[in-house]
């Protein structure tokens, strides 16, 4: 009997691992519909940028999901704003509040957000419980006539469209057995926060590509720190009256 239970446990564990690999293989963040302005804009690289994160995602079909949806929206808005601010600051841009004077405005409109259900993603799969984040992104030039949109694209990030671990139950296990091994390291890492982080990375990549095409330099964190230290030293010397 002990041997039988041991074999069932092994089958369940391998089923969950296979499901996790399947989920991983079917996940990812993709950028679509990239449009960049070819006409001439200000030749000077921007120094200041404002970030606006808006929600335009549809309301849930069932009222019982309203609270969860609002949590997903507010959490994603806050995370995107914080991560994008950190990313742009590390590249030498000064992030200002929306409404303040800025060379550029980065507008991010959330059109779909759903944290999904991790247990369903692993046990059932094929779209059940999937996490989904879609963001329309636009980089607007505030310095040029007509406030042209220099760059626009859609970032889509989805987790959990592959097969689940239901085959483990069919092999002789129980739902409780499958749930018990959901703690296998690495199988539960795909969720809305990770989709938000991946979306930020792709936004970073698209902006960096555009800046490179314009020959607008992006500083690294080290350069920013050095520039900040130099400015501080210059200010201290000016205040002290030293030559």
C-alpha positions as CSV (number, residue, x, y, z in Angstrom):
1,X,0.0,0.0,0.0
2,X,2.8,2.4,0.9
3,X,4.5,1.6,-2.5
4,X,1.3,2.3,-4.3
5,X,0.8,5.7,-2.6
6,X,4.4,6.6,-3.3
7,X,4.0,5.8,-7.0
8,X,0.7,7.9,-7.1
9,X,2.5,10.8,-5.4
10,X,5.3,10.6,-8.0
11,X,2.8,10.6,-10.9
12,X,1.0,13.6,-9.4
13,X,4.3,15.5,-8.9
14,X,5.5,14.8,-12.4
15,X,2.0,15.8,-13.8
16,X,2.2,19.2,-12.0
17,X,5.8,19.8,-13.1
18,X,4.7,19.0,-16.7
19,X,1.8,21.4,-16.4
20,X,4.1,24.1,-15.0
21,X,6.4,23.7,-18.0
22,X,3.4,23.8,-20.3
23,X,2.2,27.0,-18.7
24,X,5.6,28.5,-18.9
25,X,5.9,27.6,-22.5
26,X,2.6,29.4,-23.3
27,X,3.3,32.5,-21.3
28,X,5.1,35.7,-22.2
29,X,4.8,39.4,-23.0
30,X,4.4,40.5,-26.6
31,X,4.5,43.9,-28.3
32,X,2.1,44.5,-31.2
33,X,1.1,47.4,-33.5
34,X,4.3,49.4,-33.0
35,X,4.0,52.8,-34.7
36,X,6.8,55.4,-34.6
37,X,6.8,58.9,-36.1
38,X,9.2,59.4,-39.0
39,X,8.9,63.1,-39.3
40,X,11.4,65.5,-37.6
41,X,10.8,66.4,-34.0
42,X,12.9,68.4,-31.6
43,X,16.5,67.4,-32.1
44,X,17.3,67.9,-28.5
45,X,16.9,64.8,-26.3
46,X,14.2,65.1,-23.7
47,X,15.1,65.7,-20.0
48,X,11.8,65.6,-18.3
49,X,8.9,63.1,-18.6
50,X,5.5,62.7,-17.0
51,X,3.8,59.2,-16.6
52,X,0.1,58.7,-16.9
53,X,-1.4,55.3,-16.1
54,X,-5.1,55.1,-16.9
55,X,-7.6,52.3,-16.7
56,X,-9.9,51.5,-19.6
57,X,-10.5,47.8,-18.9
58,X,-14.0,46.4,-19.1
59,X,-16.0,45.7,-16.0
60,X,-16.5,42.1,-15.0
61,X,-19.5,40.3,-16.3
62,X,-20.5,39.2,-12.8
63,X,-20.9,41.7,-10.0
64,X,-19.3,39.3,-7.5
65,X,-16.0,39.9,-9.3
66,X,-16.1,43.7,-9.0
67,X,-14.0,43.9,-5.9
68,X,-11.3,41.6,-7.3
69,X,-11.2,43.6,-10.5
70,X,-10.8,46.9,-8.7
71,X,-7.9,45.4,-6.7
72,X,-6.3,44.2,-9.9
73,X,-6.7,47.7,-11.5
74,X,-5.4,49.7,-8.5
75,X,-2.5,47.3,-7.9
76,X,-1.4,47.3,-11.5
77,X,-1.7,51.1,-11.9
78,X,0.5,51.6,-8.8
79,X,3.0,49.0,-9.8
80,X,3.3,50.3,-13.4
81,X,3.7,53.8,-12.2
82,X,6.4,52.9,-9.7
83,X,8.3,50.6,-12.0
84,X,8.2,53.0,-14.9
85,X,9.3,55.9,-12.7
86,X,12.3,53.9,-11.5
87,X,13.2,52.7,-15.0
88,X,13.0,56.1,-16.6
89,X,14.9,57.8,-13.7
90,X,17.7,55.2,-14.1
91,X,18.0,56.2,-17.7
92,X,18.7,59.8,-16.9
93,X,15.2,61.3,-17.3
94,X,13.6,63.5,-14.7
95,X,10.1,62.1,-13.9
96,X,7.6,64.9,-13.0
97,X,4.0,64.7,-11.9
98,X,1.2,64.7,-14.6
99,X,0.2,68.3,-15.3
100,X,3.6,69.7,-14.7
101,X,5.7,71.0,-17.6
102,X,7.5,68.1,-19.2
103,X,9.3,67.4,-22.5
104,X,7.5,64.1,-22.9
105,X,4.4,62.3,-21.6
106,X,4.3,58.5,-21.4
107,X,0.6,57.4,-21.5
108,X,-0.2,53.9,-20.5
109,X,-3.8,52.8,-20.8
110,X,-4.8,49.5,-19.3
111,X,-7.3,47.8,-21.6
112,X,-7.4,44.4,-19.9
113,X,-6.3,43.3,-16.4
114,X,-7.0,40.0,-14.7
115,X,-5.0,38.3,-12.0
116,X,-6.5,34.9,-12.7
117,X,-6.3,31.9,-10.5
118,X,-3.0,30.1,-10.0
119,X,-4.5,26.8,-8.9
120,X,-6.8,26.6,-12.0
121,X,-3.9,27.5,-14.2
122,X,-1.9,24.5,-13.0
123,X,-4.7,22.0,-12.4
124,X,-6.9,22.7,-15.4
125,X,-5.0,25.0,-17.8
126,X,-6.1,25.7,-21.4
127,X,-7.0,29.3,-20.4
128,X,-8.8,28.5,-17.1
129,X,-7.6,30.9,-14.5
130,X,-5.2,32.7,-16.8
131,X,-3.6,36.0,-15.9
132,X,-4.0,38.7,-18.5
133,X,-2.6,42.2,-18.8
134,X,-2.9,44.5,-21.9
135,X,-1.6,48.0,-22.0
136,X,-1.7,50.6,-24.8
137,X,1.4,52.8,-24.7
138,X,2.0,56.2,-26.3
139,X,5.0,58.5,-26.0
140,X,3.8,62.1,-26.7
141,X,6.2,65.0,-27.5
142,X,5.1,68.0,-25.5
143,X,7.7,70.3,-27.2
144,X,6.6,70.1,-30.8
145,X,3.6,71.7,-32.5
146,X,0.5,69.6,-32.3
147,X,1.9,67.4,-29.5
148,X,2.6,64.5,-31.8
149,X,2.6,60.9,-30.6
150,X,6.2,59.7,-31.3
151,X,5.7,56.1,-30.4
152,X,2.7,53.8,-29.8
153,X,2.2,50.1,-29.3
154,X,0.3,47.5,-27.3
155,X,1.9,45.3,-24.7
156,X,0.2,42.0,-24.0
157,X,1.2,39.7,-21.2
158,X,-0.6,36.4,-20.5
159,X,0.0,33.4,-18.2
160,X,-1.8,30.1,-18.3
161,X,-3.1,29.0,-21.7
162,X,-1.5,25.6,-21.8
163,X,-2.6,22.2,-20.4
164,X,-3.1,21.7,-16.7
165,X,-2.4,18.9,-14.3
166,X,-5.8,17.3,-14.4
167,X,-4.1,14.2,-16.0
168,X,-2.5,13.7,-12.6
169,X,-6.0,13.1,-11.1
170,X,-6.8,10.7,-13.9
171,X,-3.7,8.8,-13.0
172,X,-5.1,7.8,-9.7
173,X,-4.5,10.9,-7.5
174,X,-7.0,13.3,-6.0
175,X,-7.6,17.0,-6.1
176,X,-6.1,17.2,-2.6
177,X,-3.0,15.4,-3.8
178,X,-2.5,17.9,-6.7
179,X,-3.1,20.9,-4.4
180,X,-0.6,19.5,-2.0
181,X,2.2,19.7,-4.5
182,X,1.4,23.1,-5.9
183,X,4.2,24.3,-3.7
184,X,6.8,22.8,-6.1
185,X,9.4,25.5,-6.4
186,X,8.9,27.6,-9.5
187,X,5.4,26.5,-10.3
188,X,3.5,29.4,-8.8
189,X,5.6,32.3,-9.9
190,X,3.5,33.4,-12.8
191,X,0.9,36.0,-11.8
192,X,-0.2,39.6,-12.3
193,X,2.8,41.2,-10.6
194,X,5.2,39.2,-12.9
195,X,3.1,40.2,-15.9
196,X,3.4,43.9,-14.8
197,X,7.2,43.6,-14.4
198,X,7.5,42.0,-17.9
199,X,5.3,44.7,-19.4
200,X,7.6,47.3,-17.9
201,X,10.6,45.7,-19.4
202,X,9.1,45.7,-22.8
203,X,8.0,49.3,-22.5
204,X,11.6,50.0,-21.5
205,X,12.9,48.1,-24.6
206,X,10.6,49.9,-27.0
207,X,11.5,53.4,-25.6
208,X,15.2,52.6,-25.7
209,X,14.9,51.5,-29.4
210,X,13.1,54.7,-30.3
211,X,15.7,56.9,-28.5
212,X,18.5,55.1,-30.2
213,X,16.9,55.7,-33.6
214,X,16.7,59.4,-32.7
215,X,20.3,59.4,-31.4
216,X,18.9,60.4,-28.1
217,X,21.2,59.1,-25.4
218,X,19.8,57.1,-22.4
219,X,22.1,57.2,-19.3
220,X,22.7,54.2,-17.2
221,X,22.2,54.3,-13.4
222,X,25.9,54.8,-12.9
223,X,26.0,57.8,-15.2
224,X,23.0,59.3,-13.5
225,X,24.7,58.9,-10.1
226,X,27.8,60.5,-11.4
227,X,25.9,63.4,-13.0
228,X,24.0,63.9,-9.7
229,X,27.2,63.9,-7.7
230,X,28.8,66.4,-10.1
231,X,25.8,68.7,-9.8
232,X,25.9,68.5,-6.1
233,X,29.6,69.3,-6.0
234,X,29.1,72.2,-8.4
235,X,26.2,73.6,-6.2
236,X,28.3,73.4,-3.1
237,X,31.3,75.2,-4.7
238,X,28.9,77.9,-6.0
239,X,27.4,78.4,-2.5
240,X,30.8,78.5,-0.9
241,X,32.2,81.0,-3.4
242,X,35.1,78.7,-4.3
243,X,36.6,79.3,-7.8
